[in-house]
Amino acid sequence: MCVTAAVIRYTTHGRHRRGVATTYLQDRIAVGQSCPVFISRNPDFRLPTNPSLPIVMIGPGTGLAPFRAFIQERGKYHSCYSS
């Protein structure tokens, strides 16, 4: 599996900040080296069954990556139901 990520580094209020996962991948993992991950399934974390129901997605520090599949699924369902 490949990962594409933007490394997060910035300064605010005089303190240097960095993304935990992105800087780990950038600074400590060599290209081609594997990195262990933990995947936790949650059957309750899903889109509503009604594809026309609006949704609000909040990623507290996670960015958009965890929600990309939901956005793609919503687009797939929309094209199926709007035809």
Secondary structure, 3 states (H helix, E strand, C coil): CCCCCCCCEEEECCEEEECHHHHHHHHHCCCCCCCCCCCCCCCCCCCCCCCCCCCCCCCCCCCCHHHHHHHHHHHHHHHHHHC
